[in-house]
Every structure is written in structure tokens, then in C-alpha cells.
Amino acid sequence: MAATTTISCTLFQPQLSHSPSTYFRATVAGHRRRFPRMSASSGAAVMEAERDEKEAVMLKKGIAELYDESSGMWEDIWGDHMHHGFYDAGEDTVVQLSDHRSAQIRMIEEALSFAGLSDESGKKPKRIVDVGCGIGGSSRYLAKKYGAETRGITLSPFQAQRAQALSAAQGLADQVSFQVADALNQPFPDEQFDLVWSMESGEHMPNKAKFVSELARVAAPGATIIIVTWCHRDLSPGETSLKPDEKALLGKICKSFYLPDWCSAADYVNLLRSLNLKDIKSADWSPNVAPFWPAVIRTALTWKGVTSLLRSGWKSIKGAMAMPLMIEGYKNDLIKFAIITCKKPE
Ligand SMILES: C[S@@+](CC[C@H](N)C(=O)[O-])C[C@H]1O[C@@H](n2cnc3c(N)ncnc32)[C@H](O)[C@@H]1O
């Protein structure tokens, strides 16, 4: 178990008392605060900014510890891709773990194809960044596929180290590298990468506007940006927030997986528009990921799953307990597995 478990998950709850979409609007408008200003005094504003800052630090610590603790177990059972698989919609007959692993590779290929990335030489990305890289499964796959130089960032020191070791073992040490760094403050100069890849990391980002602006900043002119992430449903016309029971369900998931407020795919699209990015496209792939969580639960309930879970610690156990909530969220049409892609103008 990770040494420090001092984060009270209730820390992240108050954000959900406000609509995630309202938070989004606040961040788009350039405000860092999550709530409407209660007092005009600058003292109160400073205190609130400090509180936000503290929450962000605690959130990052929780995320780092969750992945430090659980990545070895995940790799043991599932291999080096820590993301959903992509299945034909309505497919419910996938049984073998190897087929689920193939579905995870298919997820990468489907995302590239949705974004319109070309396999033609001359058009292949030469420099790629993997934002929220896990143990580098996507980084290595993309580096091999395109012969590209790839950089990965993660909050988890364990993941960065493991990603580097796996890459070295596969002869990719000169082509692929990893470091511990924050996606909201990326350690790269502007306009570095032809492909900016974020596979299931956006849901962890407490400031979606900053997240997206960093993705756009490091993208070279003409680069493709791919965001595959958990979203809540788009709000209907006239709706200003999710329903209380929906917020309550997301709140429980947030506590277990170290997630801040959620937003919708439409929110992401608006953010990308606000940055003048082009060819913006999004899709709801929820029907294509339906077999994934039931499969993860099945593997968690095997002897190997249970013993690895107990060995890895409390944060991982809490995460495992939230898996049925993800299934419930998808079934209720509350959680959406979204892909959002765009290009940076030349
Ligand atoms: C579910 S894992 C996905 C890993 C990887 N993309 C994959 O598909 O195998 C989420 C990843 O996001 C990373 N992450 C979350 N918040 C981050 C942040 N603020 N900066 C950098 N990485 C972050 C975590 O460290 C973890 O590596």
C-alpha cells in the first residue's frame, strides 16, 4: 500500500455540488475558481485560490499514489495498456483475456483512424507526445508503428520508471522516453509534436481548459490532437447541470479513482473551438466499450486478481469497488466514453 493515504476523498466532493459544466464555463472564461464568487473581497478570493491550489496538489498526489500502487497489478493481468478495449457495438461474447487485450490495441487503431491519421510515409507523425502515458503501452505502439520519437508524461514515478524499463527491453530506449510531469504544465517547448495523444487521462485533469490549452500549445502547426476520455452525458437544452442522483453516482466514482469534476464531450468541443483548432470531431464510443468493465471485474475475481489486489493496497481496492459503478453509469447513459480529435492549423 502506498505510504500516504491522507487524502480525504470528501476533498473532491464539493466540486460536484456545482455542475461540472458550470465549472467548465468558469475555466473557459479564464477563471481558476470552481464556484461563483461568494464575496467581493480580494482576501476571500485569495483564500479560495489557495484552497484550489491545495486541492490540486492533493489530487495529483492521490493520482500518483493510485498508479504507483496499482500499475504492477494491472500489468500482471492486463499487460501494458491501461485503457478500455474497443469492441463491435453489441458484441458480448468476448471471453478470452487475449481478445480483450487485442481490443485495447484496436482502441488505439480506431482512434488513429477516427482522427484521419495517415500511414503513408511522409505524412506519418515523427514526434509524438503521450500525455498521461501509464506504463507506456501507447507510446511504444505508436513509436513502432510510425518510427516516431515519442515522449511520455505521467504523475506516477513507478509508471515512468516501468515505462522506461519496458521500452529499453524492447530496444526502444533511444526512441521513447518518459518522465514524471504534469499535463497541465508540460515540460516541453511550444509546437513540438505532430501527434498529441491523450488516452484516458483527461478525466483526471482538474482544469479542462488548461489541459486542452497545453495539448494545443505543444502541438506543431498541422499536428493532430487526440483525446479519448470519460465524459458525462451532454446536457439537454435548458438543463444547467446533471441531476442530483447523477452527481451522486459520479461523486462516488470520483472518490475511488481520484477524479475531479467531469465535463461533457460538447464541453471539450467548445474548448477546442475557443482555441481556434480545426477539423474538430467527436463521437460517443460507449457502445463500443461495453464489454470492458465486466471483463475487468471477472479478472479481479480470479484467485490471481484477488491476491494481487490485496497485495497492491487500499487505493487499488477502492478502485476495484467502483467498477460496478462505471457499468451503472454507462447503463444509465450518464457516463460517455468519448473521443474528441482536431488539428492545429498550419
Ligand atoms: C488510466 S491511466 C492511462 C494510461 C495510458 N494512457 C494508457 O492508455 O495505458 C491514466 C494516466 O493519466 C496520468 N495522469 C493523470 N493526471 C495527470 C496529470 N495531471 N499529468 C500527467 N499525467 C496524468 C496518470 O499518471 C496515468 O498514467
The ligand as an ORCA input file, in Angstrom:
! r2SCAN-3c Opt
* xyz 0 1
  C      -5.881      5.247    -16.874
  S      -4.196      5.698    -16.988
  C      -4.000      5.669    -18.757
  C      -2.587      5.318    -19.146
  C      -2.278      5.257    -20.626
  N      -2.726      6.420    -21.348
  C      -2.810      4.011    -21.268
  O      -3.744      4.093    -22.075
  O      -2.271      2.929    -20.992
  C      -4.216      7.441    -16.608
  C      -2.853      8.109    -16.711
  O      -3.021      9.535    -16.618
  C      -1.942     10.043    -15.865
  N      -2.286     11.383    -15.346
  C      -3.359     11.764    -14.626
  N      -3.297     13.069    -14.337
  C      -2.157     13.538    -14.905
  C      -1.526     14.802    -14.956
  N      -2.058     15.884    -14.377
  N      -0.360     14.903    -15.618
  C       0.212     13.829    -16.216
  N      -0.351     12.604    -16.199
  C      -1.513     12.458    -15.547
  C      -1.734      9.027    -14.779
  O      -0.488      9.209    -14.158
  C      -1.858      7.736    -15.622
  O      -0.618      7.465    -16.212
*
